[in-house]
Amino acid sequence: MLRTQVQIFLGIIAVLITTIVVIIYAANEQERMETFEKGQRAAAIEDGAGLFETYCSRCHGTQGLGISGLCPPLNDRNFFDNRLSEVGWNGSMEDYIVSTASAGRISSTRPDIYPGQGTPAMPPFGNQSGGPLREDQIRTIATFITNWEQTATEVAEPTIPEGPTVGSDITKELPQGNAENGEALTVSLGCTACHTIAPDGIGPYWLPTADQAGIGERAASRYQQSDYTGSATSDYEYIFESIVLPADFLIDGYNNLMPNTYANTLTDQDVADMIAYLLSIK
């Protein structure tokens, strides 16, 4: 009898201990899951940051602040507060980013300040649409972008500068150009986002390679090609035209992703400086 009582007592103790362990584990489970989810999100943000730099920063900027006249900012208070209602999206911001990045965008929703009417405003990145990325990779990019929401501030939209702008007459006499200033302009305007130094650029690349001269030398013959559709009669006018009338002549193999606003947003001196710089690239 005594032995049976001892066994019952030990069984009760074991049940109590097990119950206490389960209660403690359950109490910590929510915290453990939150820690796990934070770790998973941190890993996704890190992966997304690398993919964003590779595939998105050329147009949207390395910090997501956009490139004036080319692509809108994503690290922007207005984007997080108003974008979904502007486009009539009823889902989450992350799903909107995934959908847009996967399928691309045919037309710009703000053609007055960003290009994309008649040519893709954004190419598709999802592999189901012919792009290079899987859906899980695109979702990590979206996770990285949404991570900016808590700290995003308002980014000003590009505005037309005060004073006269250069216009679209490529025979117009411009002031003496400064190549150094022109180089700085090509960076600040985001030109280098597409016109990279290697053949894998989104737009025709500028610097010379082992088998091709730089844009300054190529411009001297480009306007004389049989397939040329513009109106330039010199290398100077050809580059002038490429800046202010980018759709007049498209090099075979490239779409027109150039902003069509420079004639109304750049001054005579701006364009003269850019031409001087591009012509110096031999």
C-alpha positions in Angstrom: 0.0 0.0 0.0 2.8 2.4 0.9 4.5 1.7 -2.4 1.4 2.5 -4.3 1.0 5.7 -2.5 4.5 6.7 -3.2 4.0 6.0 -6.9 0.8 8.0 -6.9 2.6 10.9 -5.2 5.5 10.8 -7.6 3.1 10.7 -10.5 1.3 13.8 -9.2 4.6 15.6 -8.8 5.6 14.6 -12.4 2.3 15.9 -13.7 2.7 19.2 -11.8 6.3 19.6 -13.0 5.2 18.9 -16.6 2.3 21.3 -16.2 4.6 24.1 -14.9 7.0 23.5 -17.8 4.2 23.7 -20.3 2.9 26.9 -18.7 6.4 28.5 -18.7 7.0 27.4 -22.3 3.6 28.8 -23.4 4.2 32.0 -21.7 7.5 32.4 -23.5 6.2 31.1 -26.9 4.8 34.5 -28.0 8.1 36.2 -27.2 10.0 33.4 -28.9 7.9 33.7 -32.1 8.2 37.5 -32.1 12.0 37.1 -31.9 12.0 34.5 -34.6 9.8 36.7 -36.9 12.1 39.7 -36.2 15.1 37.6 -37.2 13.3 36.4 -40.4 12.4 40.0 -41.3 15.9 41.2 -40.6 17.3 38.5 -42.9 14.7 39.4 -45.6 15.6 43.1 -45.3 19.3 42.4 -45.7 18.7 40.2 -48.8 16.3 42.8 -50.2 18.9 45.5 -49.8 21.4 43.7 -51.9 18.8 43.0 -54.6 17.5 46.6 -54.5 21.1 47.8 -55.1 21.5 45.5 -58.1 18.2 45.9 -59.8 16.5 49.0 -58.5 19.0 51.7 -57.4 20.0 52.7 -61.0 16.6 54.3 -61.4 15.2 54.8 -57.9 18.5 55.9 -56.3 20.7 54.0 -53.8 18.7 55.4 -50.9 15.4 55.1 -52.7 15.1 58.9 -53.0 14.4 58.7 -56.8 16.1 60.4 -59.6 14.7 63.7 -60.8 12.9 63.3 -64.2 13.6 59.6 -64.4 12.0 57.6 -61.5 10.0 58.6 -58.4 11.2 58.2 -54.9 10.2 55.2 -52.8 11.8 56.3 -49.5 9.2 59.0 -49.4 6.4 59.9 -47.0 4.0 60.6 -49.8 4.6 57.2 -51.3 3.7 55.4 -48.1 0.8 57.7 -47.2 -0.9 58.3 -50.6 0.3 56.0 -53.3 -2.1 53.1 -52.7 -5.1 55.4 -52.8 -3.8 57.2 -55.9 -3.7 54.0 -57.9 -6.8 52.4 -56.3 -4.9 49.5 -54.7 -6.9 47.8 -51.9 -4.2 45.4 -50.7 -1.1 46.0 -48.6 1.9 48.2 -49.6 4.1 45.1 -49.7 1.8 43.3 -52.1 1.5 46.4 -54.3 5.3 46.6 -54.6 5.5 42.9 -55.4 2.8 43.2 -58.1 4.4 46.3 -59.7 7.9 45.0 -59.7 6.9 41.6 -61.0 4.8 42.7 -63.9 6.4 46.2 -64.5 4.5 49.2 -65.6 3.5 50.0 -69.2 2.7 53.7 -68.7 3.8 56.3 -66.2 1.1 57.4 -63.8 2.7 60.8 -63.7 3.9 61.5 -67.3 4.2 65.2 -66.6 7.3 64.6 -64.5 8.4 61.0 -65.2 8.8 59.3 -68.6 7.1 56.2 -69.7 4.3 57.0 -72.1 4.5 54.8 -75.2 7.4 52.7 -73.8 7.6 50.7 -70.6 7.8 53.0 -67.6 9.3 50.1 -65.7 10.4 46.7 -67.0 9.0 43.5 -65.5 11.4 41.9 -63.0 9.4 38.7 -62.2 10.6 35.6 -64.0 7.0 34.7 -64.9 6.9 38.0 -67.0 10.3 37.4 -68.5 12.3 39.2 -65.7 15.3 37.9 -63.8 13.8 37.5 -60.3 11.7 34.9 -58.5 8.7 36.0 -56.5 10.4 35.4 -53.2 13.3 37.6 -54.2 10.9 40.4 -55.2 9.2 40.0 -51.9 12.4 40.5 -50.0 12.9 43.7 -52.1 9.4 44.8 -51.0 10.2 44.0 -47.4 13.4 46.2 -47.7 11.4 49.1 -49.2 8.6 48.9 -46.6 11.2 49.1 -43.9 11.6 52.8 -44.8 8.0 53.6 -43.8 8.7 54.6 -40.2 11.5 57.0 -41.1 10.5 58.3 -44.5 10.3 62.0 -45.0 8.6 64.0 -47.8 10.8 64.1 -51.0 10.1 67.1 -53.2 8.9 66.4 -56.7 11.1 67.8 -59.5 10.2 71.3 -60.4 10.8 73.5 -63.5 13.7 75.9 -62.7 13.2 79.6 -62.6 14.3 81.6 -65.7 14.4 80.5 -69.3 15.0 76.9 -70.3 16.9 75.6 -73.2 14.0 74.5 -75.4 14.2 72.0 -78.2 15.9 73.9 -81.1 19.2 72.1 -81.5 20.6 74.7 -83.8 20.4 77.2 -81.0 23.7 78.8 -80.0 24.7 77.9 -76.5 27.3 79.5 -74.2 30.7 77.9 -73.7 30.4 74.6 -71.9 32.3 73.4 -68.8 33.0 69.7 -69.0 33.6 69.4 -65.3 30.2 70.9 -64.5 28.6 68.8 -67.1 30.0 65.6 -65.6 28.5 66.6 -62.2 25.2 67.3 -63.8 25.1 63.8 -65.4 25.5 62.3 -62.0 22.9 64.6 -60.2 20.3 64.1 -63.0 20.7 60.4 -62.8 22.1 60.0 -66.4 24.7 57.6 -65.1 22.0 55.3 -63.8 21.3 54.1 -67.3 24.4 55.1 -69.3 26.8 53.0 -67.3 30.4 52.4 -68.3 29.8 48.9 -69.6 27.7 47.3 -72.3 25.1 46.0 -69.8 23.7 49.5 -69.2 20.1 50.2 -69.6 20.9 52.9 -72.1 23.8 53.3 -74.6 27.0 53.4 -72.5 29.3 56.4 -72.8 32.9 55.4 -71.9 35.1 53.6 -74.4 35.6 49.8 -74.3 38.1 47.5 -76.0 36.1 47.4 -79.2 34.2 50.8 -79.2 35.1 54.4 -78.8 33.6 56.7 -76.3 30.4 58.7 -76.9 32.3 61.8 -77.9 33.9 60.0 -80.8 30.8 58.0 -81.7 28.7 61.1 -82.0 30.8 62.3 -84.9 29.5 59.5 -87.1 26.2 58.5 -85.5 24.2 61.3 -87.2 25.6 60.2 -90.6 24.3 56.6 -90.3 21.8 55.5 -92.9 19.2 54.6 -90.2 19.5 58.0 -88.5 16.1 59.6 -88.1 17.0 62.9 -86.3 17.9 66.3 -87.7 21.4 66.9 -86.3 24.2 67.9 -88.7 27.1 67.8 -86.3 28.3 65.8 -83.3 27.4 68.8 -81.1 23.8 68.9 -82.4 23.5 65.1 -82.1 24.2 65.2 -78.4 22.1 68.3 -78.0 19.2 66.4 -79.7 19.8 63.3 -77.6 19.3 65.4 -74.5 16.2 67.5 -75.4 14.6 65.3 -78.1 15.5 61.8 -77.0 12.7 60.1 -79.1 13.9 61.6 -82.4 16.5 58.8 -82.9 16.7 55.5 -81.1 19.8 53.3 -81.3 18.9 49.8 -82.4 18.3 47.6 -79.4 17.3 50.3 -77.0 13.9 51.6 -75.9 13.3 55.3 -75.2 13.5 55.5 -71.4 15.0 59.0 -71.5 13.0 61.7 -69.7 11.4 64.0 -72.3 11.4 67.0 -69.9 14.9 68.3 -70.2 14.1 70.9 -72.9 11.8 72.5 -70.3 13.9 71.8 -67.1 17.5 72.5 -68.1 19.1 75.9 -68.9 21.3 76.8 -71.8 24.3 76.6 -69.6 23.3 73.2 -68.2 23.0 71.6 -71.7 26.2 73.3 -72.9 28.1 71.9 -69.9 26.7 68.4 -70.5 27.5 68.5 -74.2 31.1 69.6 -73.4 31.5 66.7 -71.0 30.1 64.1 -73.4 32.1 65.3 -76.3 35.3 64.9 -74.1 34.7 61.2 -73.7 36.7 59.7 -76.5 
